[in-house]
């Protein structure tokens, strides 16, 4: 079995679908937020974004969901 280091500072949430987007959201040290999103139907639409604040990440998620 391979042993991997687990960071106690990283929190990853379950994968969710919002509108036509499938998203995975992770938070590092309660500050940095990473959003990985791909479109459910159009596989060419794919985003990986990092944010310094939770509000910026929330605004980006709202933008993606509302663009459809």
N, C-alpha and C positions, 0 to 999 in steps of 0.2 A: 504494500500500500504506500502511495506517495503522501508524504506529510506536507501540507501547505500552511503557510503562515496566515493567520486570521487576524485582521486588524480590529481591535476593539473600538476604533474610532469611526468605522465605516458601517453605515446602516443602509441596507438595500430593501426596498419595498417590493411586493409582489408585482408581477407584470399585469397591467390593466389595459383595458380597451376603452377609449373615450372617443365617441363618434367613429370615424374611420381610421383612427390612429391607435396603434398598440405601443404602449410606453413602459419603460423601465426607469425608475427614479432611484437615485442613490444620494445619500448625504454623508459628507465626510467632516468629522469634527464639529458637527452641529452648525456648520457654516456653509461650506461649499456644496453646491447641488449639481449633479450631473443628470441630464435627461437624454435618454436614448429613445428615439421614436421612429417608427416606420409605418407607412400607410398600409392599411389592410388590403386594399385592392391594387394600388399602383406601386409596385415594388421599386420603382426608380426614386420615389420620395422617401428619403432617409435622413434623419438628423441626429447628430451627437453634439450636445451643447453643454457648456459648463457655466455656472452662474455663481456670483459671489454672495448673492442674497436670495432668500426664499421667495421674496416678492417678484424678483426678476424671473425666476423659474416659473412661478405661477402665471405671470403675464404671458410668457412664451407658450405655456400649455394652453391657456385660454385662446391665444392667437391661433394655434394649430387647430384646435377643435372648432373654432368659429369660422375658419376659412372655407370650410366645405359648404 
